[in-house]
Each structure stands twice: as C-alpha cells, then as structure tokens.
Amino acid sequence: MSSTAFASYIAIGDSFTEGVGDELPDGRVRGWADFVALGMAAAADGPFRYANLAVRGRKLGPIVAEQVDPAIAQHPDLVSLNGGGNDIMRPRVSIDAVAQTLMDAADRVVASGSHMLLLSGANPSAHLPLGGLIRRRGEELAAAVRAMLPREGITFVDNWADEGLEDIRYWSEDRLHLGPLGHARVASNVLTAFGIPVPVEWGVEEVAAAPPGARTRRTAEYYRRHVLPWIGRRLTGRSSGDGRAAKIAELTVVDPETLRPL
C-alpha cells in the first residue's frame, strides 16, 4: 500500500509506543507514534485519523491479547506493533517464542486488510545495568524477526540497528526510555520508510550531525530514582501500566497544529 493511501493509523505496544520519556508540560506523553501521525496528517490529502492503544509496562502477550483485536475492529489503513522489550528484561524468556508471537500478530493484522508497520525498539543497553545481557537478547530478537521477513503487507523499521540512537542524547533521564530527541528520530525512521518527508523543524538531521553526547555515570541517585522502583515492581508483580488505559482509544481526526483531536 502506498503511504499516500493511509488515512488512518493505530499504534499498539508498550511504553515505547505510548511515548514514555517524551513528557509534555501539560502531563501528556507524546512519543514517536504521535510524531508519525503528525507527519502523515501533514502529507495526507484529507483528514487523517489516529489512535494509540499502547500501555506502558505491557509484555508482548498482554499487548496482543488486549490491543490487536480492538485495533483491527476499527479497520485502520495502518497498524504499528512493537513489543517484547519488557519480555527480554525478565530472568527467563524464549526469544523464538517472542519473535513468533510478533509475526503471528502481524499476520493477523495483514489478513484483516490493514498494512502492518512492525518495528524494533532502540537499543538502551549502553546506558543500563546488565546492559550486556539486554544487548545480546535484543540482538537475538531483532535477528529472529529479520529472518521471518520480508512478507507481503509488512513494513519493518529496524531501530535496533540504528547505532546512532544509542547516543545518550536520545535517552530520557531513566536511560531505559527514549527522550524527545530519540522519539523524533524513530519517527523520522518510520516516515522515511514510507517515503514521507520529515519536517525540518523536528531538527532530526541537525541533532544527528552534532557531536555525540558525553557518557554519564550511574550515580546512587540514579539507582534510587529509577532502578530500585523497577526492581520493586518486579518483586511484587506490579507494572507501571497497572490501572492505565489507552491514551487515544478510538480513531480520532488529528489536528496537525497540535496533534490533539479536533
């Protein structure tokens, strides 16, 4: 399907797709999927509709169980899926099973008549405790997905292979989630894959051309604010997404000026 034929888009996934790390002054999170919707709305011939069903903290199983059918039911032209990032940070995980679940979900979306945007997350491992383990598992997952492609009706955007995204400038304070610059770069990767111009005002090329950011130390304050709460949730079976709902549950016309529903 040509990108010019897209008049509606639904994003499904976890914190990466919800937009965590790109917090706005009014308390909303924005993120790469919102940027993609904005870019597609600007390029569309008429009204462009967008929904974002992603919920932070979700493992891939719940993403598929809770979000795929509600997305398909709205008959969007395009659906995006990223998942598995929370799975590979657990003590035990089957990489092949995660990759197969992703592809099965993608096939369901394509069979429903929507185009599938399947994308890998950015690689945070250079900045995290146990980063070596995360890097190895992430590379295994990306390789497993690549081995199942190409497929008709699926566009794959490989952010894991974008080494520039590993620069600390693209990451938020917790170093696990992308910051605003990182979300803009992922959106740029997606729009480029569909042949849609990336707005110059996003500054993606300017940031990429600047010198890399200096590596920062993981201080005691960093562990107190970000690592220990994460460990606490794992030990108690809680999730950062408990009690949260989709930020845009239904396809809604995008206002290109504000990315708010009209």
Sequence and secondary structure as in RCSB ss.txt:
>XXXX:A:sequence
MSSTAFASYIAIGDSFTEGVGDELPDGRVRGWADFVALGMAAAADGPFRYANLAVRGRKLGPIVAEQVDPAIAQH
PDLVSLNGGGNDIMRPRVSIDAVAQTLMDAADRVVASGSHMLLLSGANPSAHLPLGGLIRRRGEELAAAVRAMLP
REGITFVDNWADEGLEDIRYWSEDRLHLGPLGHARVASNVLTAFGIPVPVEWGVEEVAAAPPGARTRRTAEYYRR
HVLPWIGRRLTGRSSGDGRAAKIAELTVVDPETLRPL
>XXXX:A:secstr
  GGG  EEEEE SHHHHTTT B TTS B  HHHHHHHHHHHH SS  EEEE   TT  HHHHIIIIIHHHHHT 
 SEEEE   TTTTTSSS  HHHHHHHHHHHHHHHHHTT EEEEEE    GGGSTTHHHHHHHHHHHHHHHHHT  
 TTEEEEEGGG GGGGSGGGB TTSSSB HHHHHHHHHHHHHHTT    GGG HHHHHHS         HHHIII
IIHHHHHHHHHT  TTTT   SEEEEEEB TTTSSB 
